[in-house]
Amino acid sequence: MAEKQTLPSKANVVIIGGGIIGCSIAYHLAKQGVKDVVVLERKQLTCGTTWHAAGLVSMLWPTPFLTQLAKYSHQLYASLEEETGQATGYREIGSLSLARTPERLEELQRTSSMASVFGVESQMINNERLTQLYPGIDTQGVIGALYIEKDGQTNPIDTTMALAKGAKLYGAKIVENIKVEEILTESGQAVGVKTEQGSMMANKVVLAGGLWSRDIAAKIGVDLPLYACEHFYVVTEDMPQLSKRPVLRDFDKGIYFKEDAGKMLVGWFEHNARGCPMSRIAEDFCFDEFPCDLEHIEQYLMNSMETFPPLQETGIRTFFNGPESFTPDNLHLLGPTPEVGNFYVACGLNSKGIGAGGGLGKLMADWIVKGYPAGDIWECDVRRHHKVQRQQAYIEARIPEALGHTYAMHWPFYQYQSGRDLLQSPVHALLQEQGACFGEVAGFERPNWFARDGIKAQYQYSYKRQNWFECYAQEHMAVRENVGIYDISSFAKFEISGPDAVSALQWVCAGDITAPAGSLTYTQWLNERGGIEADVTVSRTGDDRFLITSGIGSSTRDWWHLKKNLKGDVQLRDVSADYACLAIQGPNARAVLEGVTPTNLDAADFLFGTGRWAIVAGVEVWLQRLSYVGELGWEIFVASEQSINLLIALQQAGKSFDMCNIGLHAVNSLRLEKGFRHWGHDIGDQDNLLQAGLSFTAKPDASDFLGRDAFVSQKGAGIAERRIVQFKLNDPEPLLYHNEPIIMNGDIVGYTTSGMYGHSVGAAIAMGFVNVPQLTADVIKNADFEIEVAKTRFSARASLRGFYDPGNLRMKL
Ligand SMILES: Cc1cc2nc3c(=O)[nH]c(=O)nc-3n(C[C@H](O)[C@H](O)[C@H](O)COP(=O)(O)OP(=O)(O)OC[C@H]3O[C@@H](n4cnc5c(N)ncnc54)[C@H](O)[C@@H]3O)c2cc1C
């Protein structure tokens, strides 16, 4: 038994877990000069999941910032030996990804286009080149491949040891064989840890405990949605003929191949992945593994022999099955937790922790030192999940499916099958009867489109027009030309009330929210650096009462932002489930509503941008005149229990107008035609109001607010160094989703952040940041723009304003 080391009495930062992530954070903190950094490892360094990783280190990730961090991992692993004297085993060997279907080929082509905008060199290659790069491969059925020359592989244990050695060289202390039993908190702040050997105080606590992280955090009320799954590979006997070669991914079979010291490692992401409850992880787990169920893996082994026939003549030396923790969306869980101060997490690595480790260590160290991340990391932010997505039943259902999805097709609009129906609108069943096809966001089921004309309410996925294209075209045009109704009960809704409600909320909002009751304010919440933390509507429903609405995807984040920043005598309530919300939009919206309300809806009486308590269909509602789709329309907030009757009455009143049920896909294309931004896709906390084209919403002369100084100085500096621009393809055929390169005068200048088909403008539309300084409307007018779709460039019109009704006249009819 290993000897126990002594526990220091206090630390500046204590890191729980000595896997690659904990060691990388310690290395980066210590290297930055942070004193008293201590890593506590319950057994031995790397003994959890790190030791048995296959060691693939990919360059290309799904977002630009994650890709930037991955590139940094490569550089670091290549240079650590020189810095620490400990070899990492890192090698730049390249990677190949195979396509066996036209759809996969398009996916890889789109990936290659995305790579170019994220600064990663890649090329599509034919089978001749494939065979040169991968001798022995059977190319039958392969119709193309993506080659990334600079991808790498590393030795996970050696790399972690190099990070640990570096951390110690810079002054960090690493203590093995001490288990943290509990995180200590005082007044909602982490203040240290309790271990088998007593307690240790710390200014900051970082949890990098791999698959143990959920249980550790749960003890202090932080629910981390991660769950271990079994993860397999086999390693062959020596294969004397095996030359050095790139990593090979055969996505359609779910398999990867890695040559390692003359042997072949074959691993996979099986579609029927198996979860692994913590009860299966032994208390003294240390370099442990599970038995390998041959029946479960047989098909993958057979398939690998077809792709690489030399395996048929080789024995298998190791059958490996070990646990790794995964998350519901296959992305890490990072950052400070809102529930407990001075407590950071870095876990849920989804079988990518070795590749991610270097970059994540740097990201986390910077975040801990500066208080904010160095780039847009929202996709991995620990605040992104709704509380229903942190429940045990949900993670056990969803996470194995998420693992199985890793090598599956990443279809646009893809919907998971498991863990559904957690949150439903009160009108869900009624809309389902009427043909709604639901999609899930943050656990909430939302009608995305309505089945009509004999089409089933089920997605048939494609990169081209999917089965619902015509349905949503009808919905889109109904809003533009007639009237449509849609359910947006998924909105996060927060009520703020009390004597200090106005001043407290004004401090959070960049817009002026002090206008009298009945006013609506579209505003952003900024951080100290002027970055956009949230994009919300503030409805003043009474003198001392406000209703905030924002997207379900950011509800946890927005809630905690308010909790942290509202000061004074003010009450904050989450009323999301108390109210349903129906929107009625389109040129005939007034006529339909007039049939069910005595309220005067005339343009002069019910002004755009105002709201009031009103009776609609005999029910008291908050009725506000606003539009996210750019038409005449109202949003109706109604007590949940009365929403079905209200919807039935509205649909009855709409019958003579042929009012159409609208899904959220149409809402998305309608808002894109208008150029309305979506927080989390188009804008985020790394973008300021000027860059986002939203500076008109801020009112720095009216009042002080969080981020005001930063905004004023950004405004004083003139035109932003990058700006959000709208695009419309000139060719009506191709479809845009997001992450397509934007080309200006032949150079890549950015990428799309959202894209849909604009049915009223007759082509795909998108928006995205163009990273060119001094980008005025004139410059745009005189430039040639293209958008690259699956390696082909299509000419596009560009505009700083939306393509549909840029003067916003229709909303004010
Ligand atoms: C079969 C397989 C193949 C893989 N292949 C790859 C690959 O090719 N590329 C890639 O990038 N990734 C791969 N991975 C994933 C990679 O191994 C993980 O993502 C990574 O190791 C996670 O590192 P970690 O530091 O978060 O977790 P861990 O390595 O599990 O470290 C967490 C540590 O915390 C310690 N700990 C837990 N609780 C406590 C406590 N209470 N007190 C003190 N210490 C505690 C544990 O003992 C453990 O050492 C693979 C994983 C598997 C299973």
The ligand as an ORCA input file, in Angstrom:
! r2SCAN-3c Opt
* xyz 0 1
  C     -11.350      3.609    -23.414
  C     -11.075      5.082    -23.386
  C     -10.408      5.676    -24.439
  C     -10.168      7.046    -24.419
  N      -9.504      7.630    -25.463
  C      -9.281      8.938    -25.485
  C      -8.588      9.559    -26.562
  O      -8.174      8.893    -27.502
  N      -8.407     10.913    -26.548
  C      -8.872     11.676    -25.529
  O      -8.701     12.890    -25.584
  N      -9.505     11.125    -24.473
  C      -9.726      9.789    -24.432
  N     -10.374      9.208    -23.381
  C     -10.907     10.074    -22.339
  C      -9.890     10.522    -21.327
  O      -9.245      9.404    -20.789
  C     -10.616     11.314    -20.243
  O     -11.429     12.302    -20.811
  C      -9.637     11.992    -19.311
  O      -8.695     11.075    -18.839
  C     -10.379     12.630    -18.161
  O      -9.440     13.165    -17.286
  P      -9.864     13.677    -15.865
  O      -8.659     14.273    -15.265
  O     -11.066     14.523    -15.991
  O     -10.360     12.382    -15.104
  P      -9.554     11.241    -14.332
  O      -8.368     10.789    -15.080
  O     -10.528     10.192    -13.960
  O      -9.028     11.991    -13.055
  C      -9.835     12.265    -11.947
  C      -9.043     11.935    -10.720
  O      -9.744     12.394     -9.581
  C      -9.452     11.530     -8.527
  N     -10.467     11.694     -7.500
  C     -11.767     11.368     -7.588
  N     -12.396     11.642     -6.443
  C     -11.478     12.160     -5.603
  C     -11.529     12.611     -4.270
  N     -12.663     12.556     -3.573
  N     -10.410     13.083     -3.707
  C      -9.255     13.139     -4.417
  N      -9.155     12.686     -5.673
  C     -10.255     12.218     -6.272
  C      -9.482     10.170     -9.189
  O      -8.795      9.214     -8.425
  C      -8.836     10.459    -10.520
  O      -7.467     10.180    -10.538
  C     -10.613      7.838    -23.343
  C     -11.275      7.233    -22.277
  C     -11.500      5.878    -22.287
  C     -12.227      5.246    -21.154
*
